[in-house]
Amino acid sequence: MSRKQHHFKGAEVSCCVKYFLFGFNIIFWLLGAAFLGIGLWAWAEKGVLSNISSITDLGGFDPVWLFIVVGGVMFILGFAGCIGALRENTFLLKFFSVFLGLIFFLELTAGILAFVFKDWIKDQLNFFINNNVKAYRDDIDLQNLIDFAQEYWSCCGAHGPNDWNLNIYFNCTDFNPSRESCGVPFSCCVKDPAEDVLNTQCGYDVRHQGELDQQKYIYTKGCVGQFEKWLQDNLIIVAGIFVGIALLQIFGICLAQNLQALMEGIQMELNVRCHIEIKLSAILQLSLDRTLFSFALIKNIHQTLLRVGELMSSRGCFH
């Protein structure tokens, strides 16, 4: 063991904080890798990876983007947190805590802006849904997402079934040759509990009927209003989920900052010890040099006196 290792043996990072942060991040790292893998697999199935230009061809929102972006961010942050904790790398820990803090700040800002500009957010939601209604047949993942939303919230279109006039396959113009003309997707249909097999043609021609007759077969409420109602009914659950996510982020930031502070404190202690050791070494070397110089001086004086004595003795000065 070297002298430096012997002196600095007691300076160690807390294993509890180190491995707890490592375990905390490895879960998100694995989840991020899973989300990213699902997103890339979905893109490969749709042929996007073999033709990158097709990314911009979609008219609506591609749900695969959600998996790729969320998975990529979770993967990078989880990797930085894991390696930073395991290898005690202050740069990666700083990157992890700063990036996670930035995400938390953006989430908090988005929540405040959503509360302040509720009407603007509602208009943007209407615009978003209508754009995706237009692109309903363009992407299978988008189609499945819209079908899920309409079935889950028992709704049809942004404000009602007539929003499906925006789609070229479902609009009610006389020049539309589609069999789905003046209809709605099957996800708008009121489900019959007695039916075991899903009827995908239940929405055909349904908008030729009056609104009262439509209510017997399809949902007539818009998804925006149903979503707002669902938020009000489940406000505590939704708020609890967001608070839980925020607490996890704060907890991760505090762990990373705590470990980083411990490492910086230990590094400072090592630097002080090293500085003291260098000073002591310099002082000891100086003292040794002075001692050696004194011995050399005494030796020279002694030799000089001996020579003087020999000289005086040879000249008979002592007779």
FENUR-V271302 format. One record per backbone hydrogen bond with DSSP energy under -1.0 kcal/mol. NH is the residue of the N-H (numbers start at 0). CO is the residue of the C=O. If there is no record, write none. Layout:
# FENUR-V271302
nh:NH co:CO
nh:NH co:CO
This chain:
# FENUR-V271302
nh:5 co:1
nh:6 co:2
nh:7 co:3
nh:10 co:7
nh:17 co:13
nh:18 co:14
nh:19 co:15
nh:20 co:16
nh:21 co:17
nh:22 co:18
nh:23 co:19
nh:24 co:20
nh:25 co:21
nh:26 co:22
nh:28 co:24
nh:29 co:25
nh:30 co:26
nh:31 co:27
nh:32 co:28
nh:33 co:29
nh:34 co:30
nh:35 co:31
nh:36 co:32
nh:37 co:33
nh:38 co:34
nh:39 co:35
nh:40 co:36
nh:41 co:37
nh:42 co:38
nh:43 co:39
nh:44 co:40
nh:45 co:41
nh:47 co:42
nh:53 co:50
nh:54 co:51
nh:64 co:61
nh:66 co:62
nh:67 co:63
nh:68 co:64
nh:69 co:65
nh:70 co:66
nh:71 co:67
nh:72 co:68
nh:73 co:69
nh:74 co:70
nh:75 co:71
nh:76 co:72
nh:77 co:73
nh:78 co:74
nh:79 co:75
nh:80 co:76
nh:81 co:77
nh:82 co:78
nh:83 co:79
nh:84 co:80
nh:85 co:81
nh:86 co:82
nh:88 co:83
nh:92 co:88
nh:93 co:89
nh:94 co:90
nh:95 co:91
nh:96 co:92
nh:97 co:93
nh:98 co:94
nh:99 co:95
nh:100 co:96
nh:101 co:97
nh:102 co:98
nh:103 co:99
nh:104 co:100
nh:105 co:101
nh:106 co:102
nh:107 co:103
nh:108 co:104
nh:109 co:105
nh:110 co:106
nh:111 co:107
nh:112 co:108
nh:113 co:109
nh:114 co:110
nh:115 co:111
nh:116 co:112
nh:120 co:116
nh:121 co:117
nh:122 co:118
nh:123 co:119
nh:124 co:120
nh:125 co:121
nh:126 co:122
nh:127 co:123
nh:128 co:124
nh:129 co:125
nh:130 co:126
nh:131 co:127
nh:132 co:128
nh:133 co:129
nh:134 co:130
nh:135 co:132
nh:137 co:134
nh:142 co:138
nh:143 co:139
nh:144 co:140
nh:145 co:141
nh:146 co:142
nh:147 co:143
nh:148 co:144
nh:149 co:145
nh:150 co:146
nh:151 co:147
nh:152 co:148
nh:154 co:149
nh:155 co:220
nh:162 co:159
nh:163 co:160
nh:164 co:161
nh:165 co:162
nh:166 co:163
nh:170 co:166
nh:175 co:172
nh:180 co:177
nh:181 co:169
nh:182 co:179
nh:183 co:202
nh:187 co:184
nh:188 co:185
nh:189 co:216
nh:194 co:191
nh:201 co:198
nh:203 co:200
nh:205 co:202
nh:206 co:181
nh:207 co:204
nh:208 co:205
nh:213 co:209
nh:214 co:210
nh:215 co:212
nh:216 co:213
nh:217 co:213
nh:218 co:187
nh:222 co:156
nh:223 co:157
nh:225 co:221
nh:226 co:222
nh:227 co:223
nh:228 co:224
nh:229 co:225
nh:230 co:226
nh:231 co:227
nh:232 co:228
nh:233 co:229
nh:237 co:233
nh:238 co:234
nh:239 co:235
nh:240 co:236
nh:241 co:237
nh:242 co:238
nh:243 co:239
nh:244 co:240
nh:245 co:241
nh:246 co:242
nh:247 co:243
nh:248 co:244
nh:249 co:245
nh:250 co:246
nh:251 co:247
nh:252 co:248
nh:253 co:249
nh:254 co:250
nh:255 co:251
nh:256 co:252
nh:257 co:253
nh:258 co:254
nh:259 co:255
nh:260 co:256
nh:261 co:257
nh:262 co:258
nh:263 co:259
nh:264 co:260
nh:265 co:261
nh:266 co:262
nh:267 co:263
nh:268 co:264
nh:269 co:265
nh:270 co:266
nh:271 co:267
nh:272 co:268
nh:273 co:269
nh:274 co:270
nh:275 co:271
nh:276 co:272
nh:277 co:273
nh:278 co:274
nh:279 co:275
nh:280 co:276
nh:281 co:277
nh:282 co:278
nh:283 co:279
nh:284 co:280
nh:285 co:281
nh:286 co:282
nh:287 co:283
nh:288 co:284
nh:289 co:285
nh:290 co:286
nh:291 co:287
nh:292 co:288
nh:293 co:289
nh:294 co:290
nh:295 co:291
nh:296 co:292
nh:297 co:293
nh:298 co:294
nh:299 co:295
nh:300 co:296
nh:301 co:297
nh:302 co:298
nh:303 co:299
nh:304 co:300
nh:305 co:301
nh:306 co:302
nh:307 co:303
nh:308 co:304
nh:309 co:305
nh:310 co:306
nh:311 co:307
nh:312 co:308
nh:313 co:309
nh:314 co:310
nh:315 co:312
nh:316 co:311
nh:318 co:315
